Amino acid sequence: MAIEKGTIKIVWITKDTKKIHSKMFEDIAKARSFGEKKKDYLIFKLLRHKNFNEFSWALLPYGNYKLYQNALAFYQKHRSSKLAVERLFRL
């Protein structure tokens, strides 16, 4: 399996919510320009890796990052109340 080169990862979604797509860049401006064409996107910066098998990423303030952060914060705050989370997300 090939690994793309770059330290900036853009991730976007399409109508198929079971998949995400990504592309690597070395330049945030180029990643952002690419992401704006995709619309629903997030940009991450590589923090570190372990032998190219395990990666840590930092979310950057581009694309739908506020929605992503707020959705995860809500989930983490209320995950002990599984029923509330399931009702909100209609699970």
N, CA, C and O atoms as CSV, one atom per row, in Angstrom:
chain,resi,resn,atom,element,x,y,z
A,1,MET,N,N,0.844,-1.178,0.000
A,1,MET,CA,C,0.000,0.000,0.000
A,1,MET,C,C,0.885,1.234,0.000
A,1,MET,O,O,1.852,1.311,0.757
A,2,ALA,N,N,0.562,2.178,-0.830
A,2,ALA,CA,C,1.326,3.415,-0.944
A,2,ALA,C,C,0.869,4.429,0.103
A,2,ALA,O,O,-0.299,4.449,0.491
A,3,ILE,N,N,1.781,5.254,0.547
A,3,ILE,CA,C,1.470,6.347,1.457
A,3,ILE,C,C,1.835,7.639,0.753
A,3,ILE,O,O,2.938,7.790,0.230
A,4,GLU,N,N,0.894,8.567,0.748
A,4,GLU,CA,C,1.152,9.855,0.121
A,4,GLU,C,C,2.162,10.653,0.939
A,4,GLU,O,O,2.224,10.522,2.161
A,5,LYS,N,N,2.946,11.473,0.261
A,5,LYS,CA,C,3.884,12.347,0.949
A,5,LYS,C,C,3.179,13.624,1.358
A,5,LYS,O,O,2.296,14.116,0.655
A,6,GLY,N,N,3.577,14.151,2.498
A,6,GLY,CA,C,3.036,15.425,2.947
A,6,GLY,C,C,2.830,15.427,4.446
A,6,GLY,O,O,2.788,14.380,5.092
A,7,THR,N,N,2.701,16.636,4.985
A,7,THR,CA,C,2.457,16.779,6.421
A,7,THR,C,C,1.112,17.445,6.693
A,7,THR,O,O,0.714,17.597,7.847
A,8,ILE,N,N,0.417,17.839,5.637
A,8,ILE,CA,C,-0.899,18.454,5.747
A,8,ILE,C,C,-1.897,17.517,5.087
A,8,ILE,O,O,-1.775,17.201,3.903
A,9,LYS,N,N,-2.885,17.074,5.856
A,9,LYS,CA,C,-3.886,16.143,5.326
A,9,LYS,C,C,-5.219,16.863,5.226
A,9,LYS,O,O,-5.681,17.472,6.191
A,10,ILE,N,N,-5.831,16.790,4.060
A,10,ILE,CA,C,-7.185,17.287,3.903
A,10,ILE,C,C,-8.101,16.079,3.804
A,10,ILE,O,O,-7.817,15.125,3.080
A,11,VAL,N,N,-9.197,16.131,4.536
A,11,VAL,CA,C,-10.174,15.047,4.564
A,11,VAL,C,C,-11.508,15.645,4.174
A,11,VAL,O,O,-11.888,16.703,4.675
A,12,TRP,N,N,-12.226,14.973,3.279
A,12,TRP,CA,C,-13.540,15.463,2.890
A,12,TRP,C,C,-14.514,14.309,2.764
A,12,TRP,O,O,-14.131,13.145,2.641
A,13,ILE,N,N,-15.785,14.673,2.799
A,13,ILE,CA,C,-16.839,13.678,2.674
A,13,ILE,C,C,-17.660,13.964,1.425
A,13,ILE,O,O,-17.662,15.074,0.894
A,14,THR,N,N,-18.351,12.933,0.979
A,14,THR,CA,C,-19.288,13.058,-0.134
A,14,THR,C,C,-20.644,12.564,0.373
A,14,THR,O,O,-20.839,12.431,1.581
A,15,LYS,N,N,-21.558,12.298,-0.514
A,15,LYS,CA,C,-22.883,11.816,-0.106
A,15,LYS,C,C,-22.816,10.445,0.558
A,15,LYS,O,O,-23.686,10.111,1.361
A,16,ASP,N,N,-21.810,9.656,0.242
A,16,ASP,CA,C,-21.644,8.335,0.852
A,16,ASP,C,C,-20.984,8.514,2.213
A,16,ASP,O,O,-19.762,8.634,2.301
A,17,THR,N,N,-21.782,8.531,3.269
A,17,THR,CA,C,-21.266,8.806,4.609
A,17,THR,C,C,-20.473,7.654,5.212
A,17,THR,O,O,-19.947,7.779,6.318
A,18,LYS,N,N,-20.382,6.550,4.509
A,18,LYS,CA,C,-19.592,5.423,5.001
A,18,LYS,C,C,-18.132,5.533,4.579
A,18,LYS,O,O,-17.315,4.676,4.915
A,19,LYS,N,N,-17.808,6.590,3.843
A,19,LYS,CA,C,-16.436,6.766,3.353
A,19,LYS,C,C,-15.950,8.180,3.621
A,19,LYS,O,O,-16.733,9.130,3.641
A,20,ILE,N,N,-14.644,8.302,3.826
A,20,ILE,CA,C,-13.990,9.606,3.800
A,20,ILE,C,C,-12.916,9.534,2.730
A,20,ILE,O,O,-12.485,8.454,2.326
A,21,HIS,N,N,-12.502,10.690,2.286
A,21,HIS,CA,C,-11.465,10.781,1.262
A,21,HIS,C,C,-10.398,11.737,1.784
A,21,HIS,O,O,-10.703,12.651,2.551
A,22,SER,N,N,-9.160,11.534,1.376
A,22,SER,CA,C,-8.104,12.415,1.843
A,22,SER,C,C,-7.025,12.587,0.786
A,22,SER,O,O,-6.871,11.776,-0.127
A,23,LYS,N,N,-6.294,13.665,0.948
A,23,LYS,CA,C,-5.160,13.958,0.082
A,23,LYS,C,C,-4.131,14.701,0.930
A,23,LYS,O,O,-4.486,15.485,1.810
A,24,MET,N,N,-2.862,14.446,0.657
A,24,MET,CA,C,-1.771,15.060,1.412
A,24,MET,C,C,-1.167,16.225,0.643
A,24,MET,O,O,-1.099,16.222,-0.587
A,25,PHE,N,N,-0.733,17.219,1.405
A,25,PHE,CA,C,-0.079,18.401,0.851
A,25,PHE,C,C,1.092,18.777,1.740
A,25,PHE,O,O,1.195,18.298,2.869
A,26,GLU,N,N,1.966,19.623,1.243
A,26,GLU,CA,C,3.037,20.218,2.043
A,26,GLU,C,C,2.718,21.669,2.363
A,26,GLU,O,O,3.391,22.280,3.194
A,27,ASP,N,N,1.710,22.226,1.721
A,27,ASP,CA,C,1.397,23.643,1.836
A,27,ASP,C,C,-0.072,23.815,2.244
A,27,ASP,O,O,-0.967,23.294,1.579
A,28,ILE,N,N,-0.315,24.544,3.334
A,28,ILE,CA,C,-1.680,24.740,3.826
A,28,ILE,C,C,-2.529,25.497,2.810
A,28,ILE,O,O,-3.699,25.165,2.618
A,29,ALA,N,N,-1.960,26.507,2.156
A,29,ALA,CA,C,-2.733,27.297,1.188
A,29,ALA,C,C,-3.237,26.415,0.043
A,29,ALA,O,O,-4.378,26.555,-0.396
A,30,LYS,N,N,-2.390,25.515,-0.432
A,30,LYS,CA,C,-2.812,24.610,-1.514
A,30,LYS,C,C,-3.873,23.631,-1.010
A,30,LYS,O,O,-4.820,23.314,-1.729
A,31,ALA,N,N,-3.714,23.158,0.210
A,31,ALA,CA,C,-4.704,22.245,0.786
A,31,ALA,C,C,-6.043,22.956,0.949
A,31,ALA,O,O,-7.094,22.396,0.636
A,32,ARG,N,N,-6.001,24.167,1.431
A,32,ARG,CA,C,-7.233,24.939,1.626
A,32,ARG,C,C,-7.928,25.224,0.304
A,32,ARG,O,O,-9.149,25.102,0.208
A,33,SER,N,N,-7.175,25.596,-0.702
A,33,SER,CA,C,-7.741,25.848,-2.024
A,33,SER,C,C,-8.410,24.589,-2.570
A,33,SER,O,O,-9.504,24.655,-3.131
A,34,PHE,N,N,-7.754,23.454,-2.406
A,34,PHE,CA,C,-8.316,22.175,-2.827
A,34,PHE,C,C,-9.592,21.866,-2.039
A,34,PHE,O,O,-10.590,21.431,-2.613
A,35,GLY,N,N,-9.554,22.090,-0.735
A,35,GLY,CA,C,-10.690,21.800,0.130
A,35,GLY,C,C,-11.910,22.634,-0.195
A,35,GLY,O,O,-13.033,22.134,-0.140
A,36,GLU,N,N,-11.712,23.886,-0.531
A,36,GLU,CA,C,-12.838,24.760,-0.850
A,36,GLU,C,C,-13.615,24.249,-2.058
A,36,GLU,O,O,-14.813,24.506,-2.176
A,37,LYS,N,N,-12.960,23.546,-2.932
A,37,LYS,CA,C,-13.648,22.938,-4.087
A,37,LYS,C,C,-14.472,21.734,-3.647
A,37,LYS,O,O,-15.475,21.402,-4.279
A,38,LYS,N,N,-14.055,21.081,-2.571
A,38,LYS,CA,C,-14.759,19.893,-2.067
A,38,LYS,C,C,-15.897,20.265,-1.120
A,38,LYS,O,O,-16.811,19.465,-0.924
A,39,LYS,N,N,-15.862,21.453,-0.532
A,39,LYS,CA,C,-16.861,22.013,0.384
A,39,LYS,C,C,-16.809,21.433,1.787
A,39,LYS,O,O,-16.413,22.151,2.705
A,40,ASP,N,N,-17.180,20.192,2.010
A,40,ASP,CA,C,-17.202,19.606,3.353
A,40,ASP,C,C,-15.840,18.992,3.657
A,40,ASP,O,O,-15.590,17.825,3.356
A,41,TYR,N,N,-14.964,19.793,4.258
A,41,TYR,CA,C,-13.594,19.326,4.456
A,41,TYR,C,C,-13.039,19.762,5.810
A,41,TYR,O,O,-13.545,20.688,6.445
A,42,LEU,N,N,-11.995,19.074,6.225
A,42,LEU,CA,C,-11.197,19.404,7.402
A,42,LEU,C,C,-9.736,19.343,6.989
A,42,LEU,O,O,-9.378,18.623,6.057
A,43,ILE,N,N,-8.900,20.090,7.676
A,43,ILE,CA,C,-7.462,20.043,7.409
A,43,ILE,C,C,-6.743,19.718,8.715
A,43,ILE,O,O,-7.018,20.319,9.753
A,44,PHE,N,N,-5.827,18.771,8.649
A,44,PHE,CA,C,-5.035,18.344,9.796
A,44,PHE,C,C,-3.554,18.518,9.483
A,44,PHE,O,O,-3.139,18.446,8.326
A,45,LYS,N,N,-2.763,18.747,10.529
A,45,LYS,CA,C,-1.306,18.830,10.402
A,45,LYS,C,C,-0.704,17.649,11.143
A,45,LYS,O,O,-1.091,17.354,12.274
A,46,LEU,N,N,0.241,16.977,10.507
A,46,LEU,CA,C,0.921,15.844,11.123
A,46,LEU,C,C,1.761,16.317,12.307
A,46,LEU,O,O,2.581,17.227,12.180
A,47,LEU,N,N,1.546,15.691,13.447
A,47,LEU,CA,C,2.332,15.994,14.638
A,47,LEU,C,C,3.500,15.030,14.784
A,47,LEU,O,O,4.631,15.436,15.055
A,48,ARG,N,N,3.205,13.735,14.597
A,48,ARG,CA,C,4.251,12.706,14.703
A,48,ARG,C,C,3.730,11.396,14.136
A,48,ARG,O,O,2.535,11.233,13.886
A,49,HIS,N,N,4.646,10.479,13.943
A,49,HIS,CA,C,4.277,9.136,13.498
A,49,HIS,C,C,5.229,8.133,14.128
A,49,HIS,O,O,6.329,8.472,14.564
A,50,LYS,N,N,4.776,6.896,14.163
A,50,LYS,CA,C,5.615,5.794,14.640
A,50,LYS,C,C,5.830,4.848,13.477
A,50,LYS,O,O,4.966,4.032,13.154
A,51,ASN,N,N,6.977,4.963,12.858
A,51,ASN,CA,C,7.364,4.086,11.742
A,51,ASN,C,C,6.316,4.030,10.633
A,51,ASN,O,O,6.122,2.986,10.010
A,52,PHE,N,N,5.657,5.128,10.394
A,52,PHE,CA,C,4.626,5.235,9.350
A,52,PHE,C,C,3.497,4.217,9.529
A,52,PHE,O,O,2.854,3.824,8.555
A,53,ASN,N,N,3.259,3.793,10.764
A,53,ASN,CA,C,2.162,2.876,11.068
A,53,ASN,C,C,1.106,3.523,11.952
A,53,ASN,O,O,-0.067,3.153,11.896
A,54,GLU,N,N,1.513,4.478,12.759
A,54,GLU,CA,C,0.604,5.147,13.684
A,54,GLU,C,C,0.884,6.637,13.604
A,54,GLU,O,O,2.038,7.062,13.656
A,55,PHE,N,N,-0.182,7.439,13.477
A,55,PHE,CA,C,-0.029,8.870,13.234
A,55,PHE,C,C,-0.828,9.685,14.242
A,55,PHE,O,O,-1.880,9.247,14.708
A,56,SER,N,N,-0.320,10.884,14.580
A,56,SER,CA,C,-1.050,11.849,15.402
A,56,SER,C,C,-1.213,13.113,14.576
A,56,SER,O,O,-0.270,13.592,13.946
A,57,TRP,N,N,-2.444,13.650,14.591
A,57,TRP,CA,C,-2.781,14.808,13.774
A,57,TRP,C,C,-3.385,15.910,14.632
A,57,TRP,O,O,-4.058,15.625,15.623
A,58,ALA,N,N,-3.153,17.161,14.265
A,58,ALA,CA,C,-3.780,18.318,14.904
A,58,ALA,C,C,-4.771,18.917,13.915
A,58,ALA,O,O,-4.443,19.142,12.750
A,59,LEU,N,N,-5.979,19.171,14.390
A,59,LEU,CA,C,-6.993,19.811,13.564
A,59,LEU,C,C,-6.642,21.285,13.405
A,59,LEU,O,O,-6.353,21.970,14.386
A,60,LEU,N,N,-6.670,21.769,12.169
A,60,LEU,CA,C,-6.388,23.173,11.883
A,60,LEU,C,C,-7.699,23.926,11.659
A,60,LEU,O,O,-8.704,23.308,11.309
A,61,PRO,N,N,-7.712,25.245,11.852
A,61,PRO,CA,C,-8.953,26.028,11.776
A,61,PRO,C,C,-9.386,26.373,10.349
A,61,PRO,O,O,-9.422,27.540,9.961
A,62,TYR,N,N,-9.706,25.353,9.592
A,62,TYR,CA,C,-10.168,25.534,8.210
A,62,TYR,C,C,-11.335,24.585,7.953
A,62,TYR,O,O,-11.494,23.571,8.632
A,63,GLY,N,N,-12.133,24.933,6.974
A,63,GLY,CA,C,-13.244,24.056,6.611
A,63,GLY,C,C,-14.282,24.006,7.715
A,63,GLY,O,O,-14.584,25.023,8.339
A,64,ASN,N,N,-14.824,22.829,7.955
A,64,ASN,CA,C,-15.883,22.642,8.946
A,64,ASN,C,C,-15.331,22.261,10.318
A,64,ASN,O,O,-15.920,21.438,11.018
A,65,TYR,N,N,-14.221,22.849,10.697
A,65,TYR,CA,C,-13.560,22.439,11.938
A,65,TYR,C,C,-14.394,22.744,13.180
A,65,TYR,O,O,-14.357,21.971,14.137
A,66,LYS,N,N,-15.151,23.858,13.194
A,66,LYS,CA,C,-15.960,24.186,14.376
A,66,LYS,C,C,-17.073,23.162,14.578
A,66,LYS,O,O,-17.329,22.729,15.702
A,67,LEU,N,N,-17.723,22.782,13.501
A,67,LEU,CA,C,-18.775,21.767,13.589
A,67,LEU,C,C,-18.194,20.453,14.093
A,67,LEU,O,O,-18.784,19.810,14.962
A,68,TYR,N,N,-17.053,20.049,13.563
A,68,TYR,CA,C,-16.380,18.820,13.967
A,68,TYR,C,C,-16.029,18.867,15.454
A,68,TYR,O,O,-16.313,17.923,16.191
A,69,GLN,N,N,-15.412,19.967,15.895
A,69,GLN,CA,C,-15.022,20.097,17.294
A,69,GLN,C,C,-16.240,20.071,18.216
A,69,GLN,O,O,-16.225,19.392,19.242
A,70,ASN,N,N,-17.283,20.800,17.861
A,70,ASN,CA,C,-18.472,20.862,18.708
A,70,ASN,C,C,-19.196,19.521,18.763
A,70,ASN,O,O,-19.680,19.126,19.824
A,71,ALA,N,N,-19.276,18.817,17.635
A,71,ALA,CA,C,-19.933,17.504,17.626
A,71,ALA,C,C,-19.167,16.516,18.508
A,71,ALA,O,O,-19.777,15.763,19.266
A,72,LEU,N,N,-17.851,16.515,18.413
A,72,LEU,CA,C,-17.059,15.616,19.253
A,72,LEU,C,C,-17.123,16.013,20.725
A,72,LEU,O,O,-17.170,15.145,21.596
A,73,ALA,N,N,-17.126,17.300,21.009
A,73,ALA,CA,C,-17.225,17.750,22.397
A,73,ALA,C,C,-18.573,17.339,22.988
A,73,ALA,O,O,-18.639,16.898,24.135
A,74,PHE,N,N,-19.650,17.482,22.207
A,74,PHE,CA,C,-20.973,17.069,22.672
A,74,PHE,C,C,-20.982,15.575,22.952
A,74,PHE,O,O,-21.471,15.132,23.992
A,75,TYR,N,N,-20.448,14.810,22.031
A,75,TYR,CA,C,-20.404,13.361,22.203
A,75,TYR,C,C,-19.622,12.986,23.471
A,75,TYR,O,O,-20.084,12.175,24.273
A,76,GLN,N,N,-18.450,13.577,23.641
A,76,GLN,CA,C,-17.640,13.245,24.812
A,76,GLN,C,C,-18.331,13.637,26.120
A,76,GLN,O,O,-18.233,12.918,27.115
A,77,LYS,N,N,-19.020,14.762,26.118
A,77,LYS,CA,C,-19.709,15.219,27.325
A,77,LYS,C,C,-20.887,14.314,27.679
A,77,LYS,O,O,-21.148,14.073,28.857
A,78,HIS,N,N,-21.596,13.815,26.674
A,78,HIS,CA,C,-22.839,13.093,26.913
A,78,HIS,C,C,-22.777,11.596,26.612
A,78,HIS,O,O,-23.805,10.918,26.646
A,79,ARG,N,N,-21.609,11.083,26.325
A,79,ARG,CA,C,-21.539,9.675,25.924
A,79,ARG,C,C,-21.962,8.711,27.029
A,79,ARG,O,O,-22.360,7.581,26.746
A,80,SER,N,N,-21.879,9.146,28.281
A,80,SER,CA,C,-22.344,8.275,29.360
A,80,SER,C,C,-23.869,8.154,29.356
A,80,SER,O,O,-24.426,7.198,29.895
A,81,SER,N,N,-24.533,9.131,28.744
A,81,SER,CA,C,-25.985,9.085,28.574
A,81,SER,C,C,-26.260,8.657,27.136
A,81,SER,O,O,-26.682,9.458,26.302
A,82,LYS,N,N,-26.014,7.391,26.867
A,82,LYS,CA,C,-26.089,6.860,25.503
A,82,LYS,C,C,-27.418,7.163,24.834
A,82,LYS,O,O,-27.448,7.452,23.638
A,83,LEU,N,N,-28.517,7.104,25.574
A,83,LEU,CA,C,-29.831,7.328,25.006
A,83,LEU,C,C,-29.964,8.738,24.434
A,83,LEU,O,O,-30.539,8.915,23.361
A,84,ALA,N,N,-29.439,9.743,25.139
A,84,ALA,CA,C,-29.521,11.119,24.656
A,84,ALA,C,C,-28.755,11.280,23.352
A,84,ALA,O,O,-29.250,11.911,22.419
A,85,VAL,N,N,-27.565,10.724,23.277
A,85,VAL,CA,C,-26.761,10.809,22.062
A,85,VAL,C,C,-27.447,10.078,20.911
A,85,VAL,O,O,-27.482,10.584,19.789
A,86,GLU,N,N,-27.988,8.900,21.180
A,86,GLU,CA,C,-28.674,8.139,20.131
A,86,GLU,C,C,-29.910,8.885,19.629
A,86,GLU,O,O,-30.189,8.877,18.431
A,87,ARG,N,N,-30.644,9.524,20.522
A,87,ARG,CA,C,-31.828,10.288,20.100
A,87,ARG,C,C,-31.422,11.480,19.239
A,87,ARG,O,O,-32.043,11.749,18.211
A,88,LEU,N,N,-30.377,12.192,19.662
A,88,LEU,CA,C,-29.936,13.348,18.898
A,88,LEU,C,C,-29.532,12.959,17.475
A,88,LEU,O,O,-29.887,13.635,16.510
A,89,PHE,N,N,-28.790,11.867,17.364
A,89,PHE,CA,C,-28.305,11.440,16.056
A,89,PHE,C,C,-29.246,10.426,15.377
A,89,PHE,O,O,-28.917,9.853,14.338
A,90,ARG,N,N,-30.406,10.225,15.982
A,90,ARG,CA,C,-31.439,9.329,15.426
A,90,ARG,C,C,-30.896,7.932,15.138
A,90,ARG,O,O,-31.098,7.378,14.057
A,91,LEU,N,N,-30.216,7.387,16.113
A,91,LEU,CA,C,-29.646,6.040,15.982
A,91,LEU,C,C,-30.603,5.006,16.518
A,91,LEU,O,O,-30.300,3.813,16.495
